[in-house]
Amino acid sequence: MASKYYVVWEGRSTGIFTDWNTCKKQVDGFAGAKYKSFKTHKEAEAAFDGNPGYSRKKKENGKQKSPSKSTLPTLDGEQVYKVSAAIKIFTDGACNPNPGKAGSGIAIYRNNIISDLWYGIYNPAGTNNTAELNALHQALMMSKLELESGNSVAVFCDSKYSIQCVTQWASGWEKKGWKKGGSEIKNLEIIKEMHGLYQSIKEKIDVFHVNGHVGVEGNELADRMSILAIEKQEENFCVYREKIDIEKILLMRAG
């Protein structure tokens, strides 16, 4: 895990960053920049989300405005590599068309070296969101096992929807009896299950957002596995048994 977490409330980009150089780029020369470092991700998350214990609120039109919870920092390939977790789990989901045939994929790195690839949970009538949630769910289950073995873990997902459902929004929905105003919470059953799992391990893992199809190797490999799940119509979640030839796998059809 990162040794410090940097919250940027006012800057070129806002959010929680895991290294000073990235944070510095957001605030250097930015008029009215507001930022602070924290020792743990939990403290940083609470500060960014506007915990009353931190001075985070700002005024707009003379009224106090709560911080936006929709902002989610995105890591690039270099930042991903620098994350110090021993185990890095990349997730992706695909659906073609959307809704339509869906599948999920995972790539696992140990000490920044590819270790395992997983694919499956084929659904002939799925959506992109369900495929992404299924992949993240598998990653959280794998994370729990790795933590029990004494390993540090970070998860990387290209679906902001999936990350925010589990790490941000679900707690509020639970407090309201799993209701969201007057609208339906889609994919509620899996979100409930994932939320409970995440709550049991959240102090020990980090879940980061990465953009899809920008050359982050782990994300690209997870993407190819999600397509493989659709092509093979694999309903189980199973390990990729062939030799992991990265160049060959990346030539496979992308999602």
Beta strands, then each sheet from edge to edge (+ up, - down):
strand 1: 5-10
strand 2: 15-17
strand 3: 34-38
strand 4: 58-60
strand 5: 63-65
strand 6: 74-75
strand 7: 87-96
strand 8: 100-110
strand 9: 113-126
strand 10: 153-157
strand 11: 205-210
strand 12: 237-239
sheet 1: 2+ 1- 3+
sheet 2: 4+ 5-
sheet 3: 6+ 11+ 10+ 7+ 8- 9+ 12-
end
